[in-house]
């Protein structure tokens, strides 16, 4: 009985020591499966296609001066003239040629703004008079534009651009009141000059940035300088004393904001992940 117990205990010790080595040999003898790394291929989105846009802006027009015909001695030019700030809004359609070049055609309106000017010279009540001139200015603009997009970083795309086209300028009736320079209560009767309207040459320079709201919508904000060439401003006065007159052009500074919707592929779109079938497992010993 004692010999049997001793033999069983010795066999248990041998099994305990040999089991890990046997298990390791068994594990190493089985084939191991190694999966090849999956390579994900990204196909770049080809940017291009039509887009539409809408913009609103604050416009600060700069009156560059004006002249008129006068029968007597004295100034025939405005000694001062200014236009109040106003609003502008526009719509456009464009085409994104590639990720760096696009063009569009825009049609916009510059809201009516008040003009106030003055001049000096002789008038009916005194040899030295100061006149006050008031009217309203508004315009429609049509521009063909080209832009260079400078690249996209985290959804932001800065750009510069230029445009060329025309502006239909409308001047309302100008009212002129001349008073004695030393006695402002002594004045000539107010004269009225019929306002003129006509298409004129115009160009613009732009700079700004867009931001991706979605893969189709972009927020666009920037600055635009627009020049409108000079032209007819008003006709001969109702009593036939002065006129006609013309302005020397208008410079307009605009701070703009708007939205663009891209019908084609936009640089806001994410790259496409190419489908790769799962690799076959590799068996190694």
Secondary structure, 3 states (H helix, E strand, C coil): CHHHHHHHHHHHHHHHHHHHHHHHHHHHHCCEEECCCCCCCEECCCCEEEEEEEEEEEEEEEECCEEEEECCCECCECCEEEECCEEEEEEEEEEECCCCEEEEEEEEEEEEEEEEEEEEECCCCCCCEEEEEEEEEEEEEEEEEEEEEEEEECCEEEEEEEEEEEEEEEECCEEEEEEECCCCCCECCCEEEEECEEEEEEEEEEEEEEEECCCCEEEEEEEEEEEECCEEEEEEECCCCEEEEEECCEEEEEEEEEEEEECCECCCCCCEECCCCCCCCEEEC
